[in-house]
Amino acid sequence: MGSLGEEDLEKLVLDYIESSNSVLDHVEKSSTALVTIQEIIEKKGEEEKEMEEKVKWFIRRRRLSYKGDDEKLDVMERLVSKLRSDGYNASICRTSWDSSFVGGFRVFRCARKYEYIEVITGSKMKRIIIDLDFKSQFELLKQTDGYKDVTQMLPTVFVATEERLKRVVSLVCGEMKESMKKEGMSRPPWRTTRYMLAKWLPENRGRVFGSKKGDWSMFDDDGEGAVETTSGVVLKTTCGFPIF
């Protein structure tokens, strides 16, 4: 086996340096993303802090917990009733939006739905979103250690203005995209930032519980039919997707 010439040795050194710099750049970007997400999560306005304290205090005092959508809905109803009795304009909102994407030679369409609590505050009608299941929306079956660090940082109960929620979702979806790429997974349409944000967008929502004082309207039991939203009538049919 021949010895390495000066040019070959120089090339090996340069390749090593470039490879090391690439790893360091990735680590630096991941660290920056983590710090940025954490800062946004912790940077709350006074109204958000007050609302979060009320929600967590009520959950602790009543020892509320849930497994499944029915129990979650019951907890949400109790929270909305408590907030409205304290004078807040609170309601359970259901977002419903049409989704379409191409798979092979077929175009798939389905209507998706999601529920969260919305509180309207101030003269400027600011939206404060209370999501009791925020963290689980970003779970993946296969994920990098870096993305695992991101999801562990997310709170299960998230109280935020629409703007702060958008920033967190956009950043986390960016990290999700990188994680799926490194794991050799193709990103499905329902994991894009635009799709994920649709769960909380006001134009997709219908206020289905507590929209008026004394209004105790409930979701339909059969899950079919239609629900009125600010953007018109949309179907309530659903289709499930795996966690990836």
C-alpha positions in Angstrom: 0.0 0.0 0.0 1.5 3.3 -1.1 1.9 6.3 1.2 -0.3 9.3 0.9 1.1 12.2 -1.1 1.0 15.8 0.1 -2.1 16.6 -2.0 -4.0 13.5 -0.8 -3.2 14.3 2.8 -4.3 17.9 2.3 -7.6 16.7 0.8 -8.2 14.4 3.8 -7.6 17.2 6.2 -9.9 19.6 4.3 -12.7 17.0 4.1 -12.4 16.3 7.9 -12.6 20.1 8.6 -15.6 20.5 6.4 -17.4 17.5 7.9 -16.7 18.8 11.4 -17.9 22.3 10.5 -21.1 20.8 9.1 -21.8 18.9 12.3 -21.0 22.0 14.4 -23.3 24.1 12.2 -26.2 21.6 12.7 -25.6 21.5 16.4 -25.5 25.3 16.6 -28.8 25.6 14.5 -30.5 23.0 16.7 -29.4 24.8 19.9 -30.6 28.1 18.5 -34.0 26.6 17.6 -34.4 25.2 21.1 -33.5 28.5 22.7 -35.8 30.4 20.4 -38.8 28.1 21.0 -38.2 28.1 24.8 -38.0 31.9 24.8 -41.3 32.2 22.9 -43.0 29.7 25.2 -41.9 31.5 28.3 -42.5 35.1 27.0 -46.1 35.6 28.0 -48.2 38.7 28.3 -50.0 39.6 31.5 -53.4 38.3 30.1 -51.8 35.0 29.1 -50.2 34.6 32.5 -53.4 35.3 34.3 -55.4 32.9 32.1 -52.8 30.2 32.4 -52.8 30.5 36.2 -56.6 30.3 36.3 -56.7 27.2 34.1 -53.9 25.3 35.9 -55.4 26.2 39.3 -58.8 25.0 38.3 -57.5 21.7 36.9 -55.4 21.1 40.0 -58.3 22.0 42.4 -60.8 19.8 40.6 -58.3 17.1 39.9 -59.3 17.1 36.3 -57.8 14.6 33.9 -58.9 12.8 30.8 -58.3 9.9 28.5 -59.9 10.1 25.1 -62.0 12.8 23.4 -65.2 12.4 25.5 -63.4 13.0 28.8 -61.3 15.8 27.2 -64.5 17.5 26.1 -66.0 17.2 29.6 -62.9 19.0 31.1 -63.1 21.7 28.4 -66.8 22.3 29.2 -66.0 22.6 32.9 -63.2 25.1 32.2 -65.4 27.2 29.9 -68.1 27.3 32.5 -65.7 28.4 35.2 -64.1 31.1 33.0 -67.6 32.4 31.9 -68.7 32.6 35.5 -65.6 34.7 36.2 -66.7 37.1 33.5 -64.6 35.9 30.5 -65.9 35.6 27.0 -64.8 32.0 26.7 -66.1 29.2 24.4 -65.1 25.8 23.0 -64.2 26.2 19.3 -64.2 23.5 16.7 -62.1 24.2 13.7 -63.0 22.3 10.6 -61.2 22.5 7.3 -61.0 20.7 4.0 -57.8 18.9 3.1 -56.7 17.5 -0.2 -53.5 15.9 -1.3 -52.2 13.7 -4.1 -51.1 10.1 -3.3 -49.8 8.3 -6.4 -52.5 9.0 -9.0 -55.4 9.6 -6.6 -56.5 12.8 -5.0 -57.6 12.4 -1.4 -59.9 14.8 0.3 -61.3 14.8 3.8 -62.5 17.3 6.4 -60.5 17.6 9.6 -61.6 18.9 12.9 -60.0 20.0 16.1 -61.2 21.5 19.4 -59.7 24.0 21.7 -60.9 26.8 24.1 -60.9 30.4 22.9 -61.1 33.5 25.1 -61.7 36.9 23.6 -60.3 39.8 25.6 -59.9 43.5 25.5 -61.4 46.2 23.2 -59.3 44.9 20.3 -60.9 41.5 20.7 -57.6 39.6 21.2 -57.8 35.8 20.9 -56.2 33.8 23.7 -56.1 30.1 22.8 -56.2 27.4 25.5 -55.2 24.0 24.2 -55.3 21.1 26.6 -53.5 18.7 24.3 -50.9 20.8 22.5 -47.8 18.7 23.0 -49.3 15.5 21.5 -50.0 17.3 18.2 -46.3 17.1 17.3 -45.5 13.6 18.3 -43.7 11.3 15.9 -43.1 7.6 16.0 -39.6 8.0 14.7 -37.7 11.1 15.6 -34.1 12.4 16.1 -32.8 13.2 19.5 -32.8 16.9 18.6 -36.5 16.8 17.8 -37.2 14.8 21.0 -35.6 17.7 22.9 -38.0 20.1 21.1 -41.2 18.1 21.9 -40.2 17.6 25.5 -40.0 21.4 25.8 -43.6 21.8 24.7 -46.3 22.1 27.4 -49.3 19.8 27.4 -51.6 22.7 28.3 -50.7 25.7 26.2 -52.1 29.1 26.8 -51.1 31.7 24.2 -52.2 34.5 21.9 -52.7 33.6 18.3 -49.5 35.3 17.3 -47.3 33.5 19.9 -48.9 30.2 19.0 -48.2 30.7 15.3 -44.5 31.4 16.0 -44.1 28.2 18.1 -46.0 26.0 15.6 -43.9 27.3 12.7 -40.6 26.7 14.5 -41.6 23.2 15.7 -42.8 22.2 12.3 -39.5 23.3 10.8 -37.7 21.1 13.3 -40.1 18.3 12.5 -39.3 18.5 8.9 -35.6 18.2 9.5 -36.2 15.3 11.9 -38.3 13.4 9.3 -35.7 14.0 6.6 -32.8 12.6 8.8 -34.9 9.6 9.6 -35.5 8.9 5.9 -39.2 9.7 6.2 -41.2 11.6 3.6 -43.2 14.4 5.2 -47.0 13.9 4.6 -49.1 16.9 3.8 -50.8 16.9 7.2 -47.4 17.6 8.8 -46.8 20.8 6.9 -46.8 24.1 8.8 -49.8 25.4 6.9 -51.8 22.3 7.7 -50.9 22.2 11.4 -51.7 25.9 11.8 -55.2 25.3 10.4 -56.2 23.7 13.7 -56.2 27.1 15.4 -57.0 29.5 12.6 -60.0 31.8 13.3 -61.5 31.6 9.8 -62.0 27.8 10.3 -63.6 27.9 13.7 -67.2 27.5 14.9 -68.0 28.3 18.5 -69.9 25.2 19.6 -70.1 25.6 23.4 -70.5 28.7 25.6 -70.7 31.1 22.6 -73.5 32.8 24.5 -74.3 33.0 28.2 -76.6 30.1 29.0 -75.8 28.3 25.7 -75.1 24.7 26.5 -75.1 23.3 23.0 -73.2 20.1 22.5 -71.5 18.3 19.7 -73.6 15.9 17.6 -73.2 12.3 18.9 -73.0 10.7 15.5 -70.2 12.9 14.2 -71.9 13.6 10.9 -73.8 16.5 9.4 -72.5 20.0 9.3 -71.3 22.7 11.6 -71.5 26.4 11.0 -68.3 28.3 10.9 -67.2 31.8 10.1 -66.3 30.7 6.6 -69.5 28.8 5.8 -70.8 25.3 6.4 -68.3 22.5 6.3 -68.6 18.7 6.7 -67.8 17.2 10.1 -66.6 13.8 8.6 -63.2 12.9 9.7 -60.3 10.7 8.6 -57.6 9.5 10.8 -53.9 9.6 10.2 -51.0 7.8 11.8 -48.6 9.6 14.1 -45.9 10.4 11.6 
